[in-house]
Amino acid sequence: MPQTNTTHIPLTSADSLSEETAFRIFRAALASNLPVALWRLPGTKEVQVLVSAQVQQNLPPMEGPQRGFAFCPFQATSSTPNTFLPADLYFSGKADASPEKGETELPSCFWAYFEKTDEKQDAELLWPSHPAGPVKSIARDAFEQTVATAVKAMQAGCLEKVVLSRTKTLPLFNGFDLLTAFAQLTRLYPTAFVSLVAIPGLGTWLGATPELLVQIDRHRVFRTVALAGTQPITDKLTPADAIWRQKEIEEQALVQRYVVSCFRHLRLREYVEMGPRTIIAGNLLHLRTDFSAAMDEVGFPKLGTQMLELLHPTSAVGGMPKAAALQMIGQLEVHDRRYYSGFMGPVQLGQETNLFVNLRCVELGQDTVTAYAGAGMTADSVPAKEWVETELKMQTVLRLFQASES
Ligand SMILES: C=C(O[C@H]1C=CC=C(C(=O)O)[C@@H]1O)C(=O)O
């Protein structure tokens, strides 16, 4: 593994013991070909894991009572459906917790592998990959051309903003270890939602996203954010000193207005809006506005589910107006986004729902890794800068795969 220069958060022995239990469950699920999700919530230490006996294609209400893990694409298709993994086995990662069983029994082979993995496992893990293999990548010149096309359309007034993405596929280096990569991301990005999701027939995704889509906390407070605008962190720059150009301010304001339009659509006025302020996401800074509403007090007991339907895809990954932006993405991008810029996260686990936008992520093939990243374009975008921005976003996770680039 390449060396990283980031501060490591020391784990206590109780933490590392429960992390090892979560990893054992993950390995046993892969070995028995079961869908599995492993994650660490922002600002927490616990690594949580969930295994399902089978996948559902309909999302239940986000407010309960069904518990599980949602994993949804940018746009659902037959090869990238919406998926919900019921919590047939769930481990919260807390030092005093043990794995909890759900409604459906896991097959006995899972428990056989789980017992076996008690001893240190040296056998290589085989993870599921998408049956169609890696998606297409675009060369720098061609990407910059497409950005120029989008900029012209925006200057002509056809739309205000579009988020165009691209991908980069590298061979996996010898000795790559999936769980080590996950553990490294948890140490590198303490404020990100770090996840590793493996679903037979659909693929394996690893990431560290900064973008909350929908949260319903244990007090039934709904939260979402408007995140956009990007600049690299430099040695001298703290979030408080960050200066934003008009282009980024407008780009984020469009996302913020989009969230407000969703509240308006529901005729909900009693929400709290804070920001925008500058936040750190790995090697980057973004602008973020926070929104919240106490669901019962404002008379919207199903606000999480209703807002999810309206928000996704937000203009942080699509654009404004939404329909025109989605059409342009379909025309200009050479790849299928699959689960990149979709959303995912635990539903009603630990009495909370926490859904995040799948950004700063990679998709794993058997011997390849594909990074996905996009950037918000407006009439003022400069194509070369947008290329660099997507490169920086990809580095969030690809830095762990550097040995692959040599
Ligand atoms: C689309 C991505 O980031 C979004 C979130 C924050 C900032 C963004 C931007 O500045 O363009 C994007 O809207 C991505 O990471 O692939």
The ligand as an ORCA input file, in Angstrom:
! r2SCAN-3c Opt
* xyz 0 1
  C     -20.390     15.710     -8.415
  C     -19.476     15.692     -7.438
  O     -19.437     16.623     -6.423
  C     -20.549     17.499     -6.197
  C     -20.528     17.837     -4.764
  C     -19.775     18.900     -4.283
  C     -19.219     19.810     -5.183
  C     -19.472     19.738     -6.509
  C     -18.891     20.728     -7.466
  O     -18.218     21.661     -7.021
  O     -19.058     20.582     -8.670
  C     -20.401     18.729     -7.076
  O     -21.651     19.340     -7.238
  C     -18.450     14.648     -7.381
  O     -17.701     14.594     -6.394
  O     -18.383     13.811     -8.292
*
